[in-house]
Amino acid sequence: MLPVVVIAGRPNVGKSTLFNRLAGRRAALVADTPGVTRDRKEAEATLRGRTVRLVDTAGLEEAPPASLAGRMHASAAAAVAAADLVLFVIDARAGVTPADEHFAAWLRRQGRPVLPVANKAEGRAGAAAALDAYALGLGTPVAVSAEHGEGLSELMAEIADRLPAAEPAEAEAERPLKLAVVGRPNAGKSTLVNRLLGAERMITGPEPGLTRDAVAVLLHDADGTAIELVDTAGLRRRARIEQDLEKLSVGAAIGALKMAEVAVLAVDATEGLHEQDLQIARLIEREGRACVIALTKWDAVADRAAARRAIDDRLQTSLAQLRGVPVVALSALTGEGVARLLPAVRQAHAVWNTRLPTAELNRWFEQALARHTPPLVDGRRLKLRYMTQAKARPPTFIVFGTRAEQTPEDYRRYLVNGLREAFGLPGTPIRLEFRGTSNPFDAAD
């Protein structure tokens, strides 16, 4: 287990900027708007030779437990409870506020090691202002400027010195399957992630758009499979995205999709399959990711048979490029059907990784050409000779032949559908490339 370093503090003191600096990459959204971070964000970082798990948390605020701010506070408190070291960040420009004093006292009661960090302490004036943090009673503060990169070397050294002794190196774990949960706002993505984790890890509620960043957590499936599960912000039509923060959230969601191997598309079953759902599915296909559709809120559907027929018909007519995509009806609220989701994900991942023997592939190719002869192009029939699989993830095939690159789109679809049916490749993107071979007699034409 890696030591856990949690970054905590009031809203807008620069926690996410510091998190990104320590992680060495832009792992968390940063904006001038207070309260951008809502769910805990995690990343591995190497600090002075020690690999740690950094955790960015929502800003600490006193609020009723049922409110959004109260749920954010509970999420931060859960992170602090599991920390090996807490970095308590204050704003050196603003000085120590009553809220800082209140939460410093609260941290002392948690019984976790705390290192005070005075952020936004640029230059000599900032370093002098950071001395106010002594009043918190948490020990000697470290003055940094996360935005400008000042003081980070000293902070990393302090973190490394305060961590528990390093454990003997363990055998390298198998690389986890990367799974992203995507969908429109309020489709139940975070509730589904919480159900899979068996804990209230993500902040949920009736308010649409609660999730702002792409938040990754590690899940160990019942069969021991490690899964990196990423909850993402809701994806709306581009014309409806107005605020800069939402643009950042959508960018983070698309970035998480590009890094994933399998995408679970959460569809609100009570509303049916919207055009925006289909657009997200097409995005998944264009990115070459395996796809599983999760029909959420299934417990609230009155006529389940009619709803399922309507969704299946819409998939057949509007999503032919993912023909046979697995569909799992479930309720994250009650748990109904959730147990079928991860097996479907593993199966989709296996299909996505499929490699076919060249000999078997070309036997099928010869039969496909015999059943449906390649068409005429400019009065001459195409001569497609053989095909091979270039790679998996997703399955990608290359067809060679004279003027093969001129193969019409309908014949390409015929071959893709034949591959999908003959070799059991339902719902996965299939890439088919055509490469022509030179014909010495073409020059005489």
C-alpha positions as a Markdown table, in Angstrom:
| # | Residue | x | y | z |
|---|---|---|---|---|
| 1 | Met | 0.0 | 0.0 | 0.0 |
| 2 | Leu | 1.3 | 3.4 | -0.9 |
| 3 | Pro | 1.3 | 6.1 | 1.8 |
| 4 | Val | -1.6 | 8.5 | 1.4 |
| 5 | Val | -1.0 | 12.3 | 1.4 |
| 6 | Val | -4.3 | 14.3 | 1.6 |
| 7 | Ile | -4.5 | 18.0 | 0.7 |
| 8 | Ala | -7.1 | 19.8 | 2.7 |
| 9 | Gly | -8.2 | 23.4 | 3.4 |
| 10 | Arg | -10.8 | 26.1 | 2.8 |
| 11 | Pro | -12.2 | 26.6 | -0.7 |
| 12 | Asn | -10.0 | 28.6 | -3.2 |
| 13 | Val | -6.7 | 28.4 | -1.2 |
| 14 | Gly | -4.9 | 26.6 | -4.2 |
| 15 | Lys | -5.3 | 23.0 | -3.2 |
| 16 | Ser | -5.8 | 21.7 | -6.7 |
| 17 | Thr | -3.0 | 23.8 | -8.1 |
| 18 | Leu | -0.7 | 22.3 | -5.4 |
| 19 | Phe | -2.0 | 18.9 | -6.2 |
| 20 | Asn | -1.1 | 19.3 | -9.9 |
| 21 | Arg | 2.4 | 20.6 | -9.0 |
| 22 | Leu | 3.1 | 17.6 | -6.8 |
| 23 | Ala | 1.6 | 15.2 | -9.2 |
| 24 | Gly | 3.8 | 16.6 | -12.0 |
| 25 | Arg | 0.9 | 17.0 | -14.4 |
| 26 | Arg | -2.5 | 18.7 | -14.8 |
| 27 | Ala | -4.5 | 16.0 | -13.0 |
| 28 | Ala | -7.2 | 18.2 | -11.5 |
| 29 | Leu | -9.3 | 21.0 | -12.8 |
| 30 | Val | -8.2 | 24.5 | -11.8 |
| 31 | Ala | -10.3 | 27.7 | -12.1 |
| 32 | Asp | -10.8 | 31.0 | -10.3 |
| 33 | Thr | -14.2 | 29.8 | -9.3 |
| 34 | Pro | -14.3 | 28.7 | -5.6 |
| 35 | Gly | -15.5 | 25.1 | -5.1 |
| 36 | Val | -14.4 | 23.6 | -8.4 |
| 37 | Thr | -13.3 | 20.4 | -6.7 |
| 38 | Arg | -16.2 | 18.4 | -5.3 |
| 39 | Asp | -15.1 | 14.7 | -5.4 |
| 40 | Arg | -11.8 | 13.5 | -4.1 |
| 41 | Lys | -9.2 | 13.3 | -6.9 |
| 42 | Glu | -6.3 | 10.8 | -6.6 |
| 43 | Ala | -2.9 | 10.5 | -8.4 |
| 44 | Glu | 0.4 | 8.8 | -7.8 |
| 45 | Ala | 3.4 | 11.0 | -7.4 |
| 46 | Thr | 7.1 | 10.5 | -6.6 |
| 47 | Leu | 8.4 | 12.9 | -3.9 |
| 48 | Arg | 12.1 | 12.7 | -3.1 |
| 49 | Gly | 12.2 | 9.0 | -4.0 |
| 50 | Arg | 9.0 | 8.1 | -2.2 |
| 51 | Thr | 6.0 | 7.1 | -4.3 |
| 52 | Val | 2.8 | 8.3 | -2.6 |
| 53 | Arg | -0.9 | 8.5 | -3.4 |
| 54 | Leu | -1.9 | 12.2 | -3.5 |
| 55 | Val | -5.6 | 13.0 | -2.7 |
| 56 | Asp | -7.1 | 16.4 | -3.6 |
| 57 | Thr | -10.3 | 17.2 | -1.6 |
| 58 | Ala | -13.2 | 19.6 | -1.7 |
| 59 | Gly | -12.9 | 22.9 | 0.3 |
| 60 | Leu | -13.8 | 22.5 | 4.0 |
| 61 | Glu | -17.0 | 24.4 | 4.9 |
| 62 | Glu | -19.4 | 24.1 | 7.7 |
| 63 | Ala | -22.8 | 23.2 | 6.3 |
| 64 | Pro | -25.8 | 20.9 | 7.0 |
| 65 | Pro | -25.0 | 17.3 | 6.2 |
| 66 | Ala | -27.7 | 17.0 | 3.5 |
| 67 | Ser | -26.5 | 20.1 | 1.6 |
| 68 | Leu | -24.0 | 19.9 | -1.3 |
| 69 | Ala | -21.4 | 21.6 | 0.9 |
| 70 | Gly | -22.1 | 19.2 | 3.7 |
| 71 | Arg | -21.7 | 16.2 | 1.4 |
| 72 | Met | -18.4 | 17.7 | 0.1 |
| 73 | His | -17.2 | 18.1 | 3.7 |
| 74 | Ala | -18.1 | 14.5 | 4.5 |
| 75 | Ser | -16.1 | 13.3 | 1.4 |
| 76 | Ala | -13.0 | 15.4 | 2.6 |
| 77 | Ala | -13.4 | 14.0 | 6.1 |
| 78 | Ala | -13.4 | 10.4 | 4.8 |
| 79 | Ala | -10.1 | 11.2 | 2.9 |
| 80 | Val | -8.5 | 12.7 | 6.1 |
| 81 | Ala | -9.5 | 9.6 | 8.1 |
| 82 | Ala | -7.4 | 7.4 | 5.8 |
| 83 | Ala | -4.4 | 9.8 | 5.4 |
| 84 | Asp | -0.8 | 9.1 | 6.5 |
| 85 | Leu | -0.2 | 12.8 | 6.2 |
| 86 | Val | -2.5 | 15.8 | 5.8 |
| 87 | Leu | -1.3 | 19.0 | 4.1 |
| 88 | Phe | -3.4 | 21.7 | 5.6 |
| 89 | Val | -3.3 | 24.6 | 3.0 |
| 90 | Ile | -4.0 | 28.2 | 3.9 |
| 91 | Asp | -3.9 | 31.4 | 1.7 |
| 92 | Ala | -0.9 | 33.4 | 2.9 |
| 93 | Arg | -2.2 | 36.5 | 1.2 |
| 94 | Ala | -5.4 | 36.4 | 3.2 |
| 95 | Gly | -3.7 | 35.4 | 6.4 |
| 96 | Val | -5.1 | 33.0 | 9.0 |
| 97 | Thr | -8.9 | 33.3 | 9.0 |
| 98 | Pro | -11.4 | 32.1 | 11.7 |
| 99 | Ala | -12.4 | 29.3 | 9.3 |
| 100 | Asp | -8.7 | 28.2 | 9.1 |
| 101 | Glu | -8.5 | 28.2 | 12.9 |
| 102 | His | -11.8 | 26.2 | 13.1 |
| 103 | Phe | -10.6 | 23.5 | 10.7 |
| 104 | Ala | -7.1 | 23.4 | 12.2 |
| 105 | Ala | -8.8 | 22.5 | 15.5 |
| 106 | Trp | -10.9 | 19.9 | 13.8 |
| 107 | Leu | -7.9 | 18.3 | 12.2 |
| 108 | Arg | -6.1 | 18.1 | 15.5 |
| 109 | Arg | -9.1 | 16.1 | 16.8 |
| 110 | Gln | -8.8 | 13.6 | 13.9 |
| 111 | Gly | -5.4 | 12.3 | 15.2 |
| 112 | Arg | -3.7 | 12.4 | 11.8 |
| 113 | Pro | -0.2 | 13.9 | 11.2 |
| 114 | Val | -0.7 | 17.4 | 9.8 |
| 115 | Leu | 1.8 | 19.6 | 7.9 |
| 116 | Pro | 0.6 | 23.3 | 7.5 |
| 117 | Val | 1.3 | 24.8 | 4.1 |
| 118 | Ala | 1.0 | 28.5 | 3.4 |
| 119 | Asn | 0.2 | 28.8 | -0.3 |
| 120 | Lys | 0.3 | 31.9 | -2.5 |
| 121 | Ala | 3.5 | 33.0 | -0.6 |
| 122 | Glu | 5.3 | 34.6 | -3.6 |
| 123 | Gly | 8.5 | 36.5 | -2.8 |
| 124 | Arg | 9.8 | 37.8 | 0.5 |
| 125 | Ala | 6.5 | 39.4 | 1.5 |
| 126 | Gly | 4.7 | 36.2 | 1.0 |
| 127 | Ala | 7.2 | 34.2 | 3.0 |
| 128 | Ala | 6.8 | 36.7 | 5.9 |
| 129 | Ala | 3.0 | 36.5 | 5.7 |
| 130 | Ala | 3.3 | 32.7 | 5.9 |
| 131 | Leu | 4.6 | 33.0 | 9.4 |
| 132 | Asp | 1.1 | 33.7 | 10.6 |
| 133 | Ala | 0.4 | 30.0 | 10.2 |
| 134 | Tyr | 2.3 | 29.4 | 13.4 |
| 135 | Ala | -0.9 | 30.6 | 15.2 |
| 136 | Leu | -2.7 | 27.4 | 14.0 |
| 137 | Gly | -0.7 | 25.3 | 16.5 |
| 138 | Leu | 0.2 | 22.7 | 13.9 |
| 139 | Gly | 3.9 | 23.2 | 13.8 |
| 140 | Thr | 6.3 | 25.0 | 11.5 |
| 141 | Pro | 4.5 | 26.0 | 8.2 |
| 142 | Val | 6.1 | 25.5 | 4.8 |
| 143 | Ala | 5.7 | 28.6 | 2.5 |
| 144 | Val | 5.0 | 27.8 | -1.2 |
| 145 | Ser | 3.6 | 29.3 | -4.3 |
| 146 | Ala | 2.0 | 26.4 | -6.2 |
| 147 | Glu | 1.2 | 28.7 | -9.1 |
| 148 | His | 4.8 | 29.8 | -9.6 |
| 149 | Gly | 6.5 | 26.7 | -8.3 |
| 150 | Glu | 8.3 | 28.3 | -5.4 |
| 151 | Gly | 9.1 | 26.3 | -2.2 |
| 152 | Leu | 8.0 | 23.0 | -3.7 |
| 153 | Ser | 11.4 | 21.3 | -3.1 |
| 154 | Glu | 11.3 | 22.1 | 0.6 |
| 155 | Leu | 7.7 | 20.9 | 0.8 |
| 156 | Met | 8.5 | 17.6 | -0.9 |
| 157 | Ala | 11.4 | 17.0 | 1.5 |
| 158 | Glu | 9.2 | 17.7 | 4.5 |
| 159 | Ile | 6.5 | 15.3 | 3.1 |
| 160 | Ala | 9.1 | 12.5 | 2.6 |
| 161 | Asp | 10.5 | 13.0 | 6.1 |
| 162 | Arg | 7.1 | 12.7 | 7.7 |
| 163 | Leu | 5.9 | 9.6 | 5.9 |
| 164 | Pro | 5.9 | 6.2 | 7.6 |
| 165 | Ala | 8.9 | 4.0 | 6.9 |
| 166 | Ala | 8.9 | 2.5 | 3.4 |
| 167 | Glu | 7.6 | -1.1 | 3.2 |
| 168 | Pro | 9.6 | -3.8 | 1.3 |
| 169 | Ala | 8.9 | -3.5 | -2.4 |
| 170 | Glu | 6.1 | -5.7 | -3.5 |
| 171 | Ala | 5.8 | -7.5 | -6.8 |
| 172 | Glu | 4.5 | -5.3 | -9.5 |
| 173 | Ala | 0.7 | -5.6 | -9.7 |
| 174 | Glu | -1.0 | -6.4 | -13.0 |
| 175 | Arg | -2.0 | -3.3 | -14.9 |
| 176 | Pro | -5.6 | -2.5 | -14.1 |
| 177 | Leu | -8.4 | -2.5 | -16.7 |
| 178 | Lys | -9.2 | 1.2 | -17.4 |
| 179 | Leu | -13.0 | 1.8 | -17.3 |
| 180 | Ala | -14.7 | 5.2 | -17.8 |
| 181 | Val | -18.3 | 5.8 | -17.0 |
| 182 | Val | -19.7 | 8.5 | -19.3 |
| 183 | Gly | -23.1 | 9.8 | -20.2 |
| 184 | Arg | -25.4 | 12.9 | -20.1 |
| 185 | Pro | -25.8 | 14.9 | -16.9 |
| 186 | Asn | -27.9 | 13.3 | -14.2 |
| 187 | Ala | -27.9 | 9.9 | -15.8 |
| 188 | Gly | -26.8 | 8.2 | -12.5 |
| 189 | Lys | -23.1 | 7.8 | -13.3 |
| 190 | Ser | -21.8 | 8.7 | -9.8 |
| 191 | Thr | -24.5 | 6.6 | -8.1 |
| 192 | Leu | -23.5 | 3.7 | -10.2 |
| 193 | Val | -19.8 | 4.2 | -9.4 |
| 194 | Asn | -20.6 | 4.3 | -5.7 |
| 195 | Arg | -22.7 | 1.1 | -6.0 |
| 196 | Leu | -19.8 | -0.7 | -7.7 |
| 197 | Leu | -17.4 | 0.5 | -5.0 |
| 198 | Gly | -19.7 | -0.4 | -2.2 |
| 199 | Ala | -19.2 | 3.1 | -0.6 |
| 200 | Glu | -20.3 | 6.7 | -1.0 |
| 201 | Arg | -17.1 | 7.6 | -2.7 |
| 202 | Met | -18.6 | 10.1 | -5.2 |
| 203 | Ile | -20.9 | 13.0 | -4.2 |
| 204 | Thr | -24.4 | 12.4 | -5.5 |
| 205 | Gly | -27.7 | 14.2 | -5.3 |
| 206 | Pro | -30.7 | 15.5 | -7.3 |
| 207 | Glu | -28.7 | 18.4 | -8.7 |
| 208 | Pro | -27.5 | 17.8 | -12.3 |
| 209 | Gly | -23.8 | 18.4 | -13.0 |
| 210 | Leu | -22.5 | 17.6 | -9.5 |
| 211 | Thr | -19.4 | 15.8 | -11.0 |
| 212 | Arg | -17.0 | 18.3 | -12.5 |
| 213 | Asp | -13.7 | 16.5 | -12.9 |
| 214 | Ala | -12.8 | 13.0 | -14.1 |
| 215 | Val | -12.2 | 11.1 | -10.8 |
| 216 | Ala | -10.4 | 7.8 | -10.9 |
| 217 | Val | -10.6 | 5.1 | -8.1 |
| 218 | Leu | -9.2 | 1.6 | -8.0 |
| 219 | Leu | -11.7 | -1.3 | -7.7 |
| 220 | His | -10.9 | -4.9 | -7.2 |
| 221 | Asp | -13.6 | -7.1 | -8.8 |
| 222 | Ala | -14.9 | -10.3 | -7.2 |
| 223 | Asp | -12.6 | -12.4 | -9.4 |
| 224 | Gly | -9.6 | -10.3 | -8.4 |
| 225 | Thr | -9.4 | -8.2 | -11.5 |
| 226 | Ala | -8.1 | -4.7 | -10.8 |
| 227 | Ile | -10.2 | -2.0 | -12.5 |
| 228 | Glu | -9.3 | 1.7 | -12.6 |
| 229 | Leu | -12.8 | 3.2 | -12.5 |
| 230 | Val | -13.3 | 6.8 | -13.7 |
| 231 | Asp | -16.4 | 8.8 | -13.0 |
| 232 | Thr | -16.8 | 11.7 | -15.4 |
| 233 | Ala | -18.8 | 14.9 | -15.8 |
| 234 | Gly | -22.0 | 14.8 | -17.8 |
| 235 | Leu | -21.6 | 15.5 | -21.6 |
| 236 | Arg | -24.2 | 17.9 | -23.1 |
| 237 | Arg | -24.6 | 19.1 | -26.6 |
| 238 | Arg | -21.8 | 21.5 | -27.5 |
| 239 | Ala | -24.3 | 24.3 | -28.2 |
| 240 | Arg | -25.5 | 24.2 | -24.6 |
| 241 | Ile | -22.0 | 24.4 | -23.0 |
| 242 | Glu | -21.6 | 28.0 | -22.0 |
| 243 | Gln | -19.5 | 28.4 | -18.9 |
| 244 | Asp | -15.7 | 28.0 | -19.0 |
| 245 | Leu | -15.8 | 25.6 | -16.1 |
| 246 | Glu | -18.2 | 23.3 | -17.9 |
| 247 | Lys | -15.9 | 23.4 | -20.9 |
| 248 | Leu | -13.0 | 22.2 | -18.7 |
| 249 | Ser | -15.2 | 19.5 | -17.2 |
| 250 | Val | -16.3 | 18.2 | -20.6 |
| 251 | Gly | -12.6 | 18.3 | -21.7 |
| 252 | Ala | -11.6 | 16.2 | -18.7 |
| 253 | Ala | -14.4 | 13.7 | -19.5 |
| 254 | Ile | -13.3 | 13.3 | -23.1 |
| 255 | Gly | -9.7 | 13.0 | -21.9 |
| 256 | Ala | -10.7 | 10.2 | -19.6 |
| 257 | Leu | -12.6 | 8.4 | -22.4 |
| 258 | Lys | -9.5 | 8.6 | -24.6 |
| 259 | Met | -7.4 | 7.0 | -21.8 |
| 260 | Ala | -10.0 | 4.2 | -21.2 |
| 261 | Glu | -10.1 | 0.7 | -22.6 |
| 262 | Val | -13.8 | 0.2 | -22.0 |
| 263 | Ala | -16.5 | 2.9 | -21.7 |
| 264 | Val | -19.8 | 2.3 | -19.8 |
| 265 | Leu | -22.4 | 4.6 | -21.4 |
| 266 | Ala | -25.0 | 5.4 | -18.7 |
| 267 | Val | -28.4 | 6.0 | -20.2 |
| 268 | Asp | -31.4 | 7.1 | -18.1 |
| 269 | Ala | -33.9 | 4.4 | -18.9 |
| 270 | Thr | -36.8 | 6.5 | -17.7 |
| 271 | Glu | -36.1 | 9.0 | -20.6 |
| 272 | Gly | -35.1 | 6.5 | -23.3 |
| 273 | Leu | -32.2 | 6.8 | -25.7 |
| 274 | His | -31.7 | 10.4 | -26.6 |
| 275 | Glu | -29.8 | 11.7 | -29.6 |
| 276 | Gln | -27.1 | 13.0 | -27.3 |
| 277 | Asp | -26.7 | 9.4 | -25.9 |
| 278 | Leu | -26.1 | 8.2 | -29.5 |
| 279 | Gln | -23.6 | 11.0 | -30.1 |
| 280 | Ile | -21.7 | 9.9 | -27.0 |
| 281 | Ala | -21.8 | 6.3 | -28.3 |
| 282 | Arg | -20.5 | 7.4 | -31.7 |
| 283 | Leu | -17.7 | 9.3 | -29.9 |
| 284 | Ile | -16.8 | 6.1 | -28.0 |
| 285 | Glu | -16.7 | 4.3 | -31.4 |
| 286 | Arg | -14.5 | 7.0 | -33.0 |
| 287 | Glu | -12.1 | 6.8 | -30.2 |
| 288 | Gly | -11.9 | 3.0 | -30.7 |
| 289 | Arg | -13.0 | 2.0 | -27.2 |
| 290 | Ala | -15.1 | -1.0 | -26.2 |
| 291 | Cys | -18.6 | 0.0 | -25.1 |
| 292 | Val | -21.2 | -1.3 | -22.7 |
| 293 | Ile | -24.5 | 0.5 | -22.3 |
| 294 | Ala | -26.0 | 0.6 | -18.8 |
| 295 | Leu | -29.7 | 1.4 | -18.6 |
| 296 | Thr | -29.8 | 3.2 | -15.2 |
| 297 | Lys | -32.8 | 3.9 | -13.0 |
| 298 | Trp | -34.4 | 0.6 | -14.2 |
| 299 | Asp | -36.4 | 0.4 | -11.0 |
| 300 | Ala | -38.4 | 3.5 | -12.0 |
| 301 | Val | -39.4 | 2.2 | -15.5 |
| 302 | Ala | -43.1 | 1.2 | -15.5 |
| 303 | Asp | -43.3 | -0.9 | -18.7 |
| 304 | Arg | -39.9 | -2.5 | -18.9 |
| 305 | Ala | -40.6 | -4.7 | -22.0 |
| 306 | Ala | -41.7 | -1.7 | -24.1 |
| 307 | Ala | -38.8 | 0.4 | -22.9 |
| 308 | Arg | -36.3 | -2.3 | -23.8 |
| 309 | Arg | -37.9 | -2.8 | -27.2 |
| 310 | Ala | -37.7 | 0.9 | -28.0 |
| 311 | Ile | -34.1 | 1.1 | -27.0 |
| 312 | Asp | -33.1 | -2.0 | -28.9 |
| 313 | Asp | -34.9 | -0.7 | -32.0 |
| 314 | Arg | -33.1 | 2.7 | -31.7 |
| 315 | Leu | -29.7 | 1.0 | -31.4 |
| 316 | Gln | -30.4 | -1.1 | -34.5 |
| 317 | Thr | -31.3 | 1.8 | -36.7 |
| 318 | Ser | -29.1 | 4.6 | -35.3 |
| 319 | Leu | -25.9 | 2.8 | -34.0 |
| 320 | Ala | -25.1 | 0.2 | -36.7 |
| 321 | Gln | -21.3 | 0.8 | -36.2 |
| 322 | Leu | -21.6 | -0.8 | -32.7 |
| 323 | Arg | -24.0 | -3.6 | -33.7 |
| 324 | Gly | -24.5 | -6.1 | -30.9 |
| 325 | Val | -23.2 | -3.7 | -28.2 |
| 326 | Pro | -23.9 | -5.2 | -24.7 |
| 327 | Val | -26.9 | -3.6 | -22.9 |
| 328 | Val | -27.3 | -4.1 | -19.1 |
| 329 | Ala | -30.5 | -2.9 | -17.4 |
| 330 | Leu | -29.8 | -2.0 | -13.7 |
| 331 | Ser | -30.7 | 0.2 | -10.8 |
| 332 | Ala | -27.7 | 1.7 | -8.9 |
| 333 | Leu | -30.1 | 2.8 | -6.2 |
| 334 | Thr | -31.4 | -0.7 | -5.3 |
| 335 | Gly | -28.6 | -2.7 | -6.7 |
| 336 | Glu | -30.8 | -4.6 | -9.2 |
| 337 | Gly | -28.8 | -5.9 | -12.2 |
| 338 | Val | -25.5 | -4.2 | -11.1 |
| 339 | Ala | -23.9 | -7.6 | -10.7 |
| 340 | Arg | -24.2 | -8.2 | -14.4 |
| 341 | Leu | -22.3 | -5.0 | -15.4 |
| 342 | Leu | -18.7 | -5.9 | -14.7 |
| 343 | Pro | -18.9 | -9.4 | -16.3 |
| 344 | Ala | -20.2 | -7.5 | -19.4 |
| 345 | Val | -17.3 | -5.1 | -19.2 |
| 346 | Arg | -14.8 | -7.9 | -18.9 |
| 347 | Gln | -16.4 | -9.7 | -21.9 |
| 348 | Ala | -16.3 | -6.5 | -24.0 |
| 349 | His | -12.7 | -6.0 | -23.0 |
| 350 | Ala | -11.9 | -9.5 | -24.2 |
| 351 | Val | -13.6 | -8.9 | -27.5 |
| 352 | Trp | -11.8 | -5.6 | -27.9 |
| 353 | Asn | -8.5 | -7.5 | -27.4 |
| 354 | Thr | -9.3 | -10.3 | -30.0 |
| 355 | Arg | -6.6 | -11.5 | -32.4 |
| 356 | Leu | -7.6 | -13.8 | -35.3 |
| 357 | Pro | -5.3 | -16.3 | -37.0 |
| 358 | Thr | -4.3 | -15.1 | -40.5 |
| 359 | Ala | -5.1 | -18.5 | -42.1 |
| 360 | Glu | -8.6 | -18.6 | -40.6 |
| 361 | Leu | -9.2 | -14.9 | -41.4 |
| 362 | Asn | -8.4 | -15.5 | -45.1 |
| 363 | Arg | -10.5 | -18.6 | -45.4 |
| 364 | Trp | -13.4 | -16.4 | -44.3 |
| 365 | Phe | -12.3 | -13.7 | -46.7 |
| 366 | Glu | -12.4 | -16.0 | -49.7 |
| 367 | Gln | -15.9 | -17.1 | -48.8 |
| 368 | Ala | -17.0 | -13.5 | -48.3 |
| 369 | Leu | -15.7 | -12.6 | -51.8 |
| 370 | Ala | -17.4 | -15.6 | -53.3 |
| 371 | Arg | -20.7 | -14.7 | -51.7 |
| 372 | His | -20.6 | -11.1 | -52.7 |
| 373 | Thr | -18.2 | -10.3 | -55.6 |
| 374 | Pro | -16.3 | -6.9 | -55.2 |
| 375 | Pro | -18.0 | -4.2 | -57.2 |
| 376 | Leu | -17.0 | -2.5 | -60.4 |
| 377 | Val | -15.3 | 0.9 | -60.1 |
| 378 | Asp | -14.8 | 3.0 | -63.2 |
| 379 | Gly | -15.8 | 0.0 | -65.3 |
| 380 | Arg | -13.2 | -2.4 | -63.8 |
| 381 | Arg | -13.8 | -4.9 | -61.0 |
| 382 | Leu | -11.7 | -4.5 | -57.9 |
| 383 | Lys | -9.4 | -7.4 | -57.1 |
| 384 | Leu | -9.1 | -7.9 | -53.3 |
| 385 | Arg | -6.5 | -10.6 | -52.7 |
| 386 | Tyr | -6.0 | -11.2 | -48.9 |
| 387 | Met | -6.3 | -9.6 | -45.5 |
| 388 | Thr | -4.5 | -9.6 | -42.2 |
| 389 | Gln | -5.0 | -8.3 | -38.7 |
| 390 | Ala | -2.7 | -5.4 | -38.0 |
| 391 | Lys | -3.5 | -5.1 | -34.3 |
| 392 | Ala | -6.1 | -5.5 | -31.6 |
| 393 | Arg | -7.5 | -2.9 | -29.2 |
| 394 | Pro | -9.7 | -2.4 | -31.3 |
| 395 | Pro | -9.5 | -5.1 | -33.9 |
| 396 | Thr | -7.9 | -3.6 | -37.0 |
| 397 | Phe | -7.6 | -5.4 | -40.3 |
| 398 | Ile | -5.9 | -4.5 | -43.6 |
| 399 | Val | -7.2 | -5.7 | -47.0 |
| 400 | Phe | -4.7 | -5.8 | -49.9 |
| 401 | Gly | -5.5 | -5.8 | -53.6 |
| 402 | Thr | -5.4 | -4.0 | -56.8 |
| 403 | Arg | -7.0 | -0.6 | -56.3 |
| 404 | Ala | -8.3 | -1.8 | -52.9 |
| 405 | Glu | -8.3 | 1.8 | -51.6 |
| 406 | Gln | -11.2 | 2.5 | -54.0 |
| 407 | Thr | -13.5 | 0.0 | -52.3 |
| 408 | Pro | -17.0 | 1.7 | -51.9 |
| 409 | Glu | -18.4 | 2.3 | -48.5 |
| 410 | Asp | -21.2 | -0.2 | -48.7 |
| 411 | Tyr | -18.8 | -3.1 | -49.5 |
| 412 | Arg | -16.6 | -2.0 | -46.6 |
| 413 | Arg | -19.7 | -2.2 | -44.3 |
| 414 | Tyr | -20.5 | -5.7 | -45.8 |
| 415 | Leu | -17.0 | -6.9 | -44.8 |
| 416 | Val | -17.1 | -5.3 | -41.3 |
| 417 | Asn | -20.5 | -6.9 | -40.6 |
| 418 | Gly | -19.3 | -10.2 | -41.8 |
| 419 | Leu | -16.3 | -10.1 | -39.6 |
| 420 | Arg | -18.4 | -9.1 | -36.6 |
| 421 | Glu | -20.8 | -12.0 | -37.2 |
| 422 | Ala | -18.3 | -14.7 | -38.2 |
| 423 | Phe | -15.8 | -14.2 | -35.4 |
| 424 | Gly | -18.0 | -13.0 | -32.6 |
| 425 | Leu | -17.1 | -9.4 | -32.3 |
| 426 | Pro | -20.3 | -7.8 | -31.0 |
| 427 | Gly | -20.4 | -4.1 | -30.1 |
| 428 | Thr | -16.7 | -3.4 | -30.5 |
| 429 | Pro | -15.3 | -0.9 | -33.0 |
| 430 | Ile | -13.7 | -2.6 | -36.0 |
| 431 | Arg | -11.2 | -0.8 | -38.2 |
| 432 | Leu | -10.8 | -1.9 | -41.8 |
| 433 | Glu | -8.1 | -0.4 | -43.9 |
| 434 | Phe | -7.5 | -0.9 | -47.7 |
| 435 | Arg | -4.1 | -0.8 | -49.4 |
| 436 | Gly | -3.8 | -1.0 | -53.2 |
| 437 | Thr | -1.0 | -2.9 | -55.0 |
| 438 | Ser | 0.7 | -1.5 | -58.1 |
| 439 | Asn | -0.4 | -3.0 | -61.4 |
| 440 | Pro | 2.3 | -2.5 | -64.2 |
| 441 | Phe | -0.4 | -2.6 | -66.9 |
| 442 | Asp | -2.3 | 0.4 | -65.3 |
| 443 | Ala | 0.3 | 2.8 | -66.9 |
| 444 | Ala | -0.9 | 1.8 | -70.3 |
| 445 | Asp | -4.5 | 2.9 | -69.7 |
